Amino acid sequence: MRPQAIALAALAAGAVAAISALHAGEPAPDPLGEKTGGETTVWATGKNAFSFPAANLSDPERTRFVIGNSFFKRNWVEAPASTTARDGLGPNFLARSCGACHLFDGRGEPPPFKRGFSDEDPLALLIRLSVPGTDAHGGPKHDPVYGDQLNTAAIQGVQAEGRVRLRWSAVNGRFADGTRYTLRKPEYVIDRLAYGPLAPGAMLSPRIAPQVIGVGLLEAIPERDILANADAQAALPGAIKGQPNRVWDVFAQREMLGRFGWKANVATLAHQTAGAFHGDIGITSAQFPHETCTPTQKDCLAAPNGSKNGQPEIDAKTLNEVVFYQATLAPPARRNASDAQVLRGQRLFAQAQCAVCHRPSYTTAEGPFPHLTSKALQGQTIWPYTDLLLHDMGDALADDRPDFLANGRQWKTPPLWGIGLFKDVNGHTRLLHDGRANGVLEAILWHGGEAEASKQQVLQFSDADRRALVKFVESL
């Protein structure tokens, strides 16, 4: 056997042993205690807890971080404008800046729970669109008019593509001890379509903007470790069988392992960033050079309001600084790591097999594009609590929309670090891909499919055990 094959086999065997221990109900070891991001960790709480640079950056890197922060958070404007470094907005868009959806580098929120359809603008809620079939790279095939997402805003003289309306219905249940609970299921309606109907068979999938802490560390997890997660789960009994996604990356110009997006449908931060500038703000780049026009928007195609159509509206240097900014956003330290209730919750987390998918720890290596990140992220022992794999989450969470290798019932395991600070940063505790769950316990209760057995265990927990489990997750 080749040395590389031996190493990979050993890695998978180690992962199997670790996950087998979790099946036995042993708590995951946490020798670093509070340092979720190794030496990159910052000790921060409050509204700005997600907005600090990695603690071990050099002074020149901190300057670069500040520049990227500026272009991430400040609004882009219509062209032509006196601020030529920030013009080119639209013509159709979802937000005027990255920070409008990732407010304080945190998490978006859908409209509040209430009766009837809400007319509030769900700014941080993105509706993905596709039609049956795949594109040239095996990804979702876009709607022929509206593309791969619905943009609900537009510049002057251009009509927004449409409106998203949302209402909630109750889903009732009870724990084994008789305690009742109510979940809320969202229903989406798209109306006021400005450029004709959606294509026959159009598929819609809602996505809430996630927090962006620690994403550079996730990008630096060796691919072999993620693939070992899948091998380890395949070797164990039970329903949990995670799968990697393989996706096309416009920067690498090749297929890569998916890590980002709710279905692991993006491989690198560079692609994620350039794609978001293009799709969400209407800012073109060398990788995404065409305006976000519908085929009927002749004025758009003719470059309205002096838009630099056909020329990148964000240059490579600026785009690189925004990528660097996100890559070096630090995960905040854990809170209450030695608290007795937290430690009890950690044991229950393992007992319920939550840590099989939410793998606690990795050691980082070099990312795919070293010039877009920092060596400070390498060689760090991190605790993100994710396997970065796709899992069948059951009918209740299914969007019935495939995305590369992900099917309509699969979602990527999201990292859990920082989850207890969402309330501080963004003023809410809305979780899952569309924000339907209000808090950790509701998120668990929406789990099905591969996670059904874990949910059933939690349903049997006493009130004290449920509180301990939530307190542990909120300490991460």
C-alpha positions as a Python dict, from the first residue, in 0.01 Angstrom:
ca = {
    (1, 'M'): (0, 0, 0),
    (2, 'R'): (127, 348, -86),
    (3, 'P'): (231, 574, 206),
    (4, 'Q'): (-45, 823, 120),
    (5, 'A'): (-306, 549, 121),
    (6, 'I'): (-175, 421, 456),
    (7, 'A'): (-198, 772, 600),
    (8, 'L'): (-553, 818, 476),
    (9, 'A'): (-655, 478, 613),
    (10, 'A'): (-506, 569, 951),
    (11, 'L'): (-687, 901, 949),
    (12, 'A'): (-1019, 733, 874),
    (13, 'A'): (-951, 471, 1142),
    (14, 'G'): (-881, 747, 1392),
    (15, 'A'): (-1204, 919, 1298),
    (16, 'V'): (-1395, 593, 1339),
    (17, 'A'): (-1244, 546, 1685),
    (18, 'A'): (-1332, 901, 1785),
    (19, 'I'): (-1689, 873, 1661),
    (20, 'S'): (-1724, 528, 1823),
    (21, 'A'): (-1632, 690, 2154),
    (22, 'L'): (-1900, 950, 2096),
    (23, 'H'): (-2153, 671, 2031),
    (24, 'A'): (-2057, 532, 2370),
    (25, 'G'): (-2163, 860, 2528),
    (26, 'E'): (-1818, 984, 2626),
    (27, 'P'): (-1772, 1363, 2631),
    (28, 'A'): (-1559, 1505, 2352),
    (29, 'P'): (-1220, 1609, 2494),
    (30, 'D'): (-1162, 1983, 2500),
    (31, 'P'): (-803, 2044, 2613),
    (32, 'L'): (-805, 2402, 2484),
    (33, 'G'): (-1100, 2497, 2701),
    (34, 'E'): (-1191, 2840, 2571),
    (35, 'K'): (-973, 2867, 2258),
    (36, 'T'): (-1219, 2776, 1985),
    (37, 'G'): (-986, 2907, 1714),
    (38, 'G'): (-650, 2820, 1863),
    (39, 'E'): (-419, 3122, 1870),
    (40, 'T'): (-659, 3315, 1645),
    (41, 'T'): (-921, 3323, 1925),
    (42, 'V'): (-1041, 3655, 2064),
    (43, 'W'): (-1207, 3708, 2403),
    (44, 'A'): (-1510, 3910, 2302),
    (45, 'T'): (-1878, 3943, 2380),
    (46, 'G'): (-2141, 4200, 2292),
    (47, 'K'): (-2254, 4338, 1957),
    (48, 'N'): (-1905, 4339, 1803),
    (49, 'A'): (-1806, 3990, 1919),
    (50, 'F'): (-1782, 3859, 1560),
    (51, 'S'): (-1596, 4158, 1414),
    (52, 'F'): (-1241, 4123, 1547),
    (53, 'P'): (-936, 4011, 1347),
    (54, 'A'): (-754, 3691, 1438),
    (55, 'A'): (-556, 3759, 1754),
    (56, 'N'): (-224, 3649, 1601),
    (57, 'L'): (-227, 3867, 1286),
    (58, 'S'): (73, 4088, 1213),
    (59, 'D'): (39, 4467, 1204),
    (60, 'P'): (44, 4483, 821),
    (61, 'E'): (-225, 4214, 812),
    (62, 'R'): (-439, 4415, 1052),
    (63, 'T'): (-419, 4709, 812),
    (64, 'R'): (-530, 4480, 531),
    (65, 'F'): (-814, 4357, 752),
    (66, 'V'): (-936, 4715, 806),
    (67, 'I'): (-936, 4786, 432),
    (68, 'G'): (-1136, 4472, 359),
    (69, 'N'): (-1376, 4556, 640),
    (70, 'S'): (-1450, 4892, 477),
    (71, 'F'): (-1549, 4738, 144),
    (72, 'F'): (-1747, 4463, 319),
    (73, 'K'): (-1960, 4693, 533),
    (74, 'R'): (-2006, 5020, 343),
    (75, 'N'): (-2279, 5064, 85),
    (76, 'W'): (-2213, 5041, -286),
    (77, 'V'): (-2381, 5304, -504),
    (78, 'E'): (-2517, 5343, -855),
    (79, 'A'): (-2283, 5439, -1136),
    (80, 'P'): (-2170, 5693, -1233),
    (81, 'A'): (-2070, 5835, -895),
    (82, 'S'): (-1791, 6039, -742),
    (83, 'T'): (-1693, 5732, -537),
    (84, 'T'): (-1574, 5533, -837),
    (85, 'A'): (-1418, 5267, -614),
    (86, 'R'): (-1766, 5180, -482),
    (87, 'D'): (-2001, 5231, -775),
    (88, 'G'): (-2175, 4982, -1002),
    (89, 'L'): (-2461, 4875, -775),
    (90, 'G'): (-2731, 4668, -945),
    (91, 'P'): (-2921, 4701, -1168),
    (92, 'N'): (-3101, 4433, -964),
    (93, 'F'): (-2973, 4349, -621),
    (94, 'L'): (-3065, 4212, -280),
    (95, 'A'): (-2856, 4441, -59),
    (96, 'R'): (-2625, 4741, -92),
    (97, 'S'): (-2339, 4584, 102),
    (98, 'C'): (-2218, 4251, 235),
    (99, 'G'): (-2270, 4380, 588),
    (100, 'A'): (-2637, 4458, 526),
    (101, 'C'): (-2716, 4085, 538),
    (102, 'H'): (-2423, 3977, 758),
    (103, 'L'): (-2493, 4255, 1009),
    (104, 'F'): (-2199, 4294, 1248),
    (105, 'D'): (-2052, 3991, 1066),
    (106, 'G'): (-2334, 3790, 1215),
    (107, 'R'): (-2651, 3616, 1113),
    (108, 'G'): (-2958, 3728, 921),
    (109, 'E'): (-3314, 3708, 1045),
    (110, 'P'): (-3642, 3637, 863),
    (111, 'P'): (-3955, 3843, 938),
    (112, 'P'): (-4107, 3776, 1284),
    (113, 'F'): (-4357, 3504, 1362),
    (114, 'K'): (-4714, 3632, 1317),
    (115, 'R'): (-5045, 3544, 1157),
    (116, 'G'): (-5095, 3595, 784),
    (117, 'F'): (-4840, 3689, 521),
    (118, 'S'): (-4575, 3939, 624),
    (119, 'D'): (-4503, 4233, 395),
    (120, 'E'): (-4178, 4313, 571),
    (121, 'D'): (-3872, 4303, 348),
    (122, 'P'): (-3671, 3992, 450),
    (123, 'L'): (-3340, 4156, 358),
    (124, 'A'): (-3112, 3877, 479),
    (125, 'L'): (-3334, 3606, 328),
    (126, 'L'): (-3216, 3485, -12),
    (127, 'I'): (-3440, 3277, -238),
    (128, 'R'): (-3234, 3044, -457),
    (129, 'L'): (-3389, 2956, -792),
    (130, 'S'): (-3331, 2674, -1038),
    (131, 'V'): (-3511, 2456, -1287),
    (132, 'P'): (-3478, 2081, -1350),
    (133, 'G'): (-3146, 1983, -1502),
    (134, 'T'): (-2784, 2088, -1445),
    (135, 'D'): (-2549, 2346, -1590),
    (136, 'A'): (-2221, 2279, -1771),
    (137, 'H'): (-2041, 2212, -1441),
    (138, 'G'): (-2305, 1990, -1282),
    (139, 'G'): (-2456, 2267, -1072),
    (140, 'P'): (-2818, 2386, -1060),
    (141, 'K'): (-2964, 2507, -1388),
    (142, 'H'): (-3076, 2869, -1358),
    (143, 'D'): (-3421, 3004, -1425),
    (144, 'P'): (-3396, 3143, -1783),
    (145, 'V'): (-3529, 3485, -1680),
    (146, 'Y'): (-3446, 3539, -1312),
    (147, 'G'): (-3122, 3346, -1288),
    (148, 'D'): (-3014, 3164, -972),
    (149, 'Q'): (-3176, 3396, -716),
    (150, 'L'): (-3459, 3645, -679),
    (151, 'N'): (-3338, 4001, -631),
    (152, 'T'): (-3599, 4212, -457),
    (153, 'A'): (-3444, 4558, -508),
    (154, 'A'): (-3322, 4763, -805),
    (155, 'I'): (-3159, 5093, -893),
    (156, 'Q'): (-3356, 5394, -1018),
    (157, 'G'): (-3543, 5332, -1340),
    (158, 'V'): (-3526, 4953, -1310),
    (159, 'Q'): (-3796, 4727, -1167),
    (160, 'A'): (-3714, 4488, -884),
    (161, 'E'): (-3753, 4126, -994),
    (162, 'G'): (-4023, 4046, -743),
    (163, 'R'): (-4133, 4028, -381),
    (164, 'V'): (-4106, 3751, -122),
    (165, 'R'): (-4390, 3711, 126),
    (166, 'L'): (-4377, 3481, 425),
    (167, 'R'): (-4622, 3339, 676),
    (168, 'W'): (-4594, 3083, 954),
    (169, 'S'): (-4801, 2782, 1059),
    (170, 'A'): (-4781, 2600, 1391),
    (171, 'V'): (-4634, 2250, 1437),
    (172, 'N'): (-4718, 2118, 1785),
    (173, 'G'): (-4554, 1840, 1984),
    (174, 'R'): (-4453, 1730, 2333),
    (175, 'F'): (-4154, 1586, 2516),
    (176, 'A'): (-4172, 1252, 2696),
    (177, 'D'): (-4226, 1431, 3028),
    (178, 'G'): (-4543, 1590, 2887),
    (179, 'T'): (-4400, 1937, 2822),
    (180, 'R'): (-4557, 2084, 2510),
    (181, 'Y'): (-4375, 2277, 2241),
    (182, 'T'): (-4473, 2465, 1926),
    (183, 'L'): (-4255, 2499, 1619),
    (184, 'R'): (-4333, 2736, 1333),
    (185, 'K'): (-4314, 2627, 971),
    (186, 'P'): (-4259, 2893, 703),
    (187, 'E'): (-4451, 2923, 377),
    (188, 'Y'): (-4314, 3139, 96),
    (189, 'V'): (-4495, 3313, -186),
    (190, 'I'): (-4325, 3509, -463),
    (191, 'D'): (-4537, 3773, -631),
    (192, 'R'): (-4504, 4103, -821),
    (193, 'L'): (-4277, 3932, -1072),
    (194, 'A'): (-4168, 4215, -1303),
    (195, 'Y'): (-4039, 4015, -1598),
    (196, 'G'): (-4289, 3737, -1641),
    (197, 'P'): (-4355, 3409, -1461),
    (198, 'L'): (-4094, 3171, -1329),
    (199, 'A'): (-4014, 2881, -1560),
    (200, 'P'): (-4225, 2564, -1536),
    (201, 'G'): (-4094, 2339, -1260),
    (202, 'A'): (-3899, 2622, -1095),
    (203, 'M'): (-3753, 2522, -758),
    (204, 'L'): (-3718, 2768, -470),
    (205, 'S'): (-3495, 2742, -165),
    (206, 'P'): (-3476, 3000, 116),
    (207, 'R'): (-3137, 3082, 272),
    (208, 'I'): (-3057, 3305, 569),
    (209, 'A'): (-2720, 3482, 573),
    (210, 'P'): (-2493, 3294, 820),
    (211, 'Q'): (-2232, 3440, 1055),
    (212, 'V'): (-1889, 3472, 894),
    (213, 'I'): (-1655, 3412, 1190),
    (214, 'G'): (-1381, 3154, 1145),
    (215, 'V'): (-1449, 3089, 777),
    (216, 'G'): (-1080, 3112, 689),
    (217, 'L'): (-1008, 2842, 945),
    (218, 'L'): (-1277, 2620, 793),
    (219, 'E'): (-1118, 2670, 451),
    (220, 'A'): (-784, 2558, 598),
    (221, 'I'): (-915, 2221, 725),
    (222, 'P'): (-738, 1956, 515),
    (223, 'E'): (-969, 1792, 263),
    (224, 'R'): (-857, 1449, 378),
    (225, 'D'): (-998, 1520, 725),
    (226, 'I'): (-1341, 1600, 583),
    (227, 'L'): (-1338, 1290, 363),
    (228, 'A'): (-1231, 1087, 668),
    (229, 'N'): (-1549, 1205, 841),
    (230, 'A'): (-1753, 1045, 563),
    (231, 'D'): (-1551, 721, 580),
    (232, 'A'): (-1585, 706, 958),
    (233, 'Q'): (-1961, 755, 948),
    (234, 'A'): (-1999, 497, 671),
    (235, 'A'): (-1819, 242, 891),
    (236, 'L'): (-2049, 291, 1188),
    (237, 'P'): (-2394, 141, 1245),
    (238, 'G'): (-2696, 364, 1224),
    (239, 'A'): (-2843, 613, 981),
    (240, 'I'): (-2580, 889, 996),
    (241, 'K'): (-2393, 873, 665),
    (242, 'G'): (-2256, 1210, 563),
    (243, 'Q'): (-2150, 1280, 206),
    (244, 'P'): (-1914, 1541, 63),
    (245, 'N'): (-2030, 1778, -207),
    (246, 'R'): (-1813, 1837, -515),
    (247, 'V'): (-1858, 2174, -682),
    (248, 'W'): (-1708, 2396, -953),
    (249, 'D'): (-1482, 2679, -836),
    (250, 'V'): (-1438, 2977, -1071),
    (251, 'F'): (-1103, 3079, -921),
    (252, 'A'): (-941, 2736, -931),
    (253, 'Q'): (-1119, 2649, -1258),
    (254, 'R'): (-1173, 2295, -1138),
    (255, 'E'): (-1402, 2081, -927),
    (256, 'M'): (-1333, 2103, -555),
    (257, 'L'): (-1475, 1990, -222),
    (258, 'G'): (-1768, 2209, -116),
    (259, 'R'): (-1739, 2375, 226),
    (260, 'F'): (-1951, 2692, 224),
    (261, 'G'): (-2318, 2764, 169),
    (262, 'W'): (-2605, 2578, 330),
    (263, 'K'): (-2557, 2283, 96),
    (264, 'A'): (-2175, 2299, 82),
    (265, 'N'): (-2230, 2431, -270),
    (266, 'V'): (-1924, 2660, -273),
    (267, 'A'): (-1565, 2546, -236),
    (268, 'T'): (-1366, 2860, -153),
    (269, 'L'): (-1408, 3197, 14),
    (270, 'A'): (-1288, 3365, -305),
    (271, 'H'): (-1570, 3212, -509),
    (272, 'Q'): (-1822, 3276, -231),
    (273, 'T'): (-1722, 3643, -209),
    (274, 'A'): (-1711, 3720, -582),
    (275, 'G'): (-2037, 3528, -631),
    (276, 'A'): (-2210, 3724, -353),
    (277, 'F'): (-2089, 4057, -489),
    (278, 'H'): (-2233, 3959, -826),
    (279, 'G'): (-2558, 3797, -721),
    (280, 'D'): (-2650, 3999, -412),
    (281, 'I'): (-2516, 4348, -494),
    (282, 'G'): (-2482, 4340, -872),
    (283, 'I'): (-2107, 4410, -866),
    (284, 'T'): (-1917, 4245, -1150),
    (285, 'S'): (-1564, 4106, -1127),
    (286, 'A'): (-1321, 3930, -1357),
    (287, 'Q'): (-1472, 3598, -1248),
    (288, 'F'): (-1835, 3714, -1282),
    (289, 'P'): (-1815, 3976, -1561),
    (290, 'H'): (-2178, 4010, -1669),
    (291, 'E'): (-2441, 4231, -1508),
    (292, 'T'): (-2729, 4063, -1325),
    (293, 'C'): (-2981, 4147, -1597),
    (294, 'T'): (-3290, 3958, -1703),
    (295, 'P'): (-3311, 3891, -2079),
    (296, 'T'): (-3586, 4154, -2111),
    (297, 'Q'): (-3389, 4438, -1948),
    (298, 'K'): (-3252, 4602, -2260),
    (299, 'D'): (-3163, 4917, -2068),
    (300, 'C'): (-2960, 4709, -1826),
    (301, 'L'): (-2772, 4539, -2106),
    (302, 'A'): (-2698, 4882, -2251),
    (303, 'A'): (-2535, 4988, -1921),
    (304, 'P'): (-2789, 5213, -1743),
    (305, 'N'): (-2676, 5519, -1550),
    (306, 'G'): (-2321, 5482, -1673),
    (307, 'S'): (-2271, 5136, -1526),
    (308, 'K'): (-1935, 4991, -1626),
    (309, 'N'): (-2097, 4705, -1815),
    (310, 'G'): (-1847, 4454, -1941),
    (311, 'Q'): (-1573, 4587, -1710),
    (312, 'P'): (-1513, 4463, -1356),
    (313, 'E'): (-1683, 4692, -1105),
    (314, 'I'): (-1463, 4555, -828),
    (315, 'D'): (-1095, 4519, -913),
    (316, 'A'): (-892, 4216, -813),
    (317, 'K'): (-700, 4394, -536),
    (318, 'T'): (-1015, 4518, -363),
    (319, 'L'): (-1187, 4182, -399),
    (320, 'N'): (-881, 4012, -249),
    (321, 'E'): (-892, 4245, 52),
    (322, 'V'): (-1257, 4157, 117),
    (323, 'V'): (-1171, 3786, 96),
    (324, 'F'): (-882, 3840, 339),
    (325, 'Y'): (-1109, 4027, 579),
    (326, 'Q'): (-1355, 3740, 599),
    (327, 'A'): (-1081, 3477, 616),
    (328, 'T'): (-926, 3642, 921),
    (329, 'L'): (-1242, 3717, 1121),
    (330, 'A'): (-1174, 3548, 1454),
    (331, 'P'): (-1403, 3307, 1635),
    (332, 'P'): (-1473, 3430, 1989),
    (333, 'A'): (-1366, 3229, 2290),
    (334, 'R'): (-1602, 2991, 2465),
    (335, 'R'): (-1791, 3103, 2771),
    (336, 'N'): (-1845, 2897, 3087),
    (337, 'A'): (-1628, 2614, 2960),
    (338, 'S'): (-1581, 2466, 3310),
    (339, 'D'): (-1938, 2515, 3431),
    (340, 'A'): (-2087, 2194, 3574),
    (341, 'Q'): (-2408, 2229, 3374),
    (342, 'V'): (-2209, 2291, 3054),
    (343, 'L'): (-2000, 1977, 3116),
    (344, 'R'): (-2318, 1778, 3177),
    (345, 'G'): (-2458, 1913, 2852),
    (346, 'Q'): (-2138, 1809, 2673),
    (347, 'R'): (-2190, 1449, 2784),
    (348, 'L'): (-2554, 1460, 2670),
    (349, 'F'): (-2445, 1609, 2335),
    (350, 'A'): (-2220, 1307, 2283),
    (351, 'Q'): (-2481, 1063, 2418),
    (352, 'A'): (-2738, 1184, 2164),
    (353, 'Q'): (-2476, 1138, 1887),
    (354, 'C'): (-2485, 1508, 1800),
    (355, 'A'): (-2104, 1514, 1780),
    (356, 'V'): (-2103, 1250, 1505),
    (357, 'C'): (-2208, 1521, 1258),
    (358, 'H'): (-2094, 1820, 1463),
    (359, 'R'): (-1734, 1693, 1485),
    (360, 'P'): (-1563, 1901, 1751),
    (361, 'S'): (-1204, 1957, 1644),
    (362, 'Y'): (-948, 1981, 1362),
    (363, 'T'): (-595, 2106, 1301),
    (364, 'T'): (-569, 2351, 1013),
    (365, 'A'): (-323, 2347, 725),
    (366, 'E'): (-277, 2578, 425),
    (367, 'G'): (-584, 2697, 237),
    (368, 'P'): (-631, 2672, -141),
    (369, 'F'): (-518, 3032, -212),
    (370, 'P'): (-245, 3130, 38),
    (371, 'H'): (-215, 3486, -99),
    (372, 'L'): (-577, 3552, 3),
    (373, 'T'): (-532, 3457, 365),
    (374, 'S'): (-275, 3450, 646),
    (375, 'K'): (-21, 3198, 769),
    (376, 'A'): (-154, 3283, 1114),
    (377, 'L'): (-448, 3049, 1039),
    (378, 'Q'): (-225, 2748, 976),
    (379, 'G'): (-146, 2482, 1234),
    (380, 'Q'): (-428, 2586, 1465),
    (381, 'T'): (-631, 2337, 1668),
    (382, 'I'): (-986, 2460, 1624),
    (383, 'W'): (-1328, 2362, 1764),
    (384, 'P'): (-1597, 2449, 1507),
    (385, 'Y'): (-1825, 2148, 1568),
    (386, 'T'): (-1901, 2050, 1208),
    (387, 'D'): (-1811, 1770, 968),
    (388, 'L'): (-1871, 1992, 660),
    (389, 'L'): (-2067, 1705, 507),
    (390, 'L'): (-2417, 1677, 362),
    (391, 'H'): (-2684, 1492, 559),
    (392, 'D'): (-3041, 1392, 485),
    (393, 'M'): (-3237, 1597, 734),
    (394, 'G'): (-3580, 1453, 655),
    (395, 'D'): (-3900, 1574, 495),
    (396, 'A'): (-3966, 1862, 734),
    (397, 'L'): (-3651, 2050, 632),
    (398, 'A'): (-3640, 1940, 268),
    (399, 'D'): (-3634, 2211, 2),
    (400, 'D'): (-3656, 1955, -284),
    (401, 'R'): (-3387, 2146, -475),
    (402, 'P'): (-3062, 1972, -572),
    (403, 'D'): (-2732, 2164, -571),
    (404, 'F'): (-2439, 1983, -735),
    (405, 'L'): (-2429, 1645, -549),
    (406, 'A'): (-2664, 1761, -273),
    (407, 'N'): (-3019, 1637, -310),
    (408, 'G'): (-3337, 1811, -200),
    (409, 'R'): (-3327, 1661, 153),
    (410, 'Q'): (-2960, 1724, 232),
    (411, 'W'): (-2801, 2012, 419),
    (412, 'K'): (-2445, 2077, 532),
    (413, 'T'): (-2374, 2049, 903),
    (414, 'P'): (-2327, 2411, 1013),
    (415, 'P'): (-2047, 2501, 1258),
    (416, 'L'): (-2169, 2576, 1609),
    (417, 'W'): (-1898, 2812, 1732),
    (418, 'G'): (-2034, 3149, 1838),
    (419, 'I'): (-2394, 3025, 1854),
    (420, 'G'): (-2441, 3151, 2209),
    (421, 'L'): (-2351, 3507, 2102),
    (422, 'F'): (-2613, 3547, 1828),
    (423, 'K'): (-2843, 3729, 2070),
    (424, 'D'): (-2565, 3972, 2164),
    (425, 'V'): (-2458, 4037, 1806),
    (426, 'N'): (-2785, 4036, 1614),
    (427, 'G'): (-3057, 4052, 1876),
    (428, 'H'): (-3220, 3719, 1789),
    (429, 'T'): (-3167, 3343, 1815),
    (430, 'R'): (-3313, 3230, 1482),
    (431, 'L'): (-3139, 2915, 1354),
    (432, 'L'): (-3133, 2668, 1062),
    (433, 'H'): (-3104, 2751, 692),
    (434, 'D'): (-3418, 2966, 684),
    (435, 'G'): (-3429, 3094, 1041),
    (436, 'R'): (-3741, 2896, 1133),
    (437, 'A'): (-3602, 2770, 1465),
    (438, 'N'): (-3607, 3009, 1759),
    (439, 'G'): (-3313, 2881, 1960),
    (440, 'V'): (-3106, 2566, 1996),
    (441, 'L'): (-3380, 2336, 2125),
    (442, 'E'): (-3620, 2423, 1842),
    (443, 'A'): (-3341, 2361, 1590),
    (444, 'I'): (-3289, 2012, 1733),
    (445, 'L'): (-3662, 1941, 1717),
    (446, 'W'): (-3664, 2017, 1343),
    (447, 'H'): (-3401, 1746, 1284),
    (448, 'G'): (-3514, 1435, 1100),
    (449, 'G'): (-3378, 1187, 849),
    (450, 'E'): (-3029, 1083, 957),
    (451, 'A'): (-3072, 1284, 1278),
    (452, 'E'): (-3412, 1138, 1373),
    (453, 'A'): (-3264, 903, 1637),
    (454, 'S'): (-3076, 1193, 1798),
    (455, 'K'): (-3393, 1401, 1812),
    (456, 'Q'): (-3582, 1111, 1969),
    (457, 'Q'): (-3320, 1088, 2243),
    (458, 'V'): (-3360, 1459, 2316),
    (459, 'L'): (-3737, 1416, 2331),
    (460, 'Q'): (-3678, 1170, 2616),
    (461, 'F'): (-3455, 1410, 2811),
    (462, 'S'): (-3579, 1567, 3133),
    (463, 'D'): (-3618, 1943, 3154),
    (464, 'A'): (-3288, 1966, 3343),
    (465, 'D'): (-3109, 1765, 3074),
    (466, 'R'): (-3257, 1979, 2798),
    (467, 'R'): (-3137, 2292, 2972),
    (468, 'A'): (-2788, 2146, 3015),
    (469, 'L'): (-2770, 2046, 2649),
    (470, 'V'): (-2869, 2395, 2536),
    (471, 'K'): (-2627, 2559, 2777),
    (472, 'F'): (-2340, 2347, 2640),
    (473, 'V'): (-2419, 2435, 2277),
    (474, 'E'): (-2452, 2804, 2369),
    (475, 'S'): (-2109, 2791, 2534),
    (476, 'L'): (-1937, 2706, 2205),
}
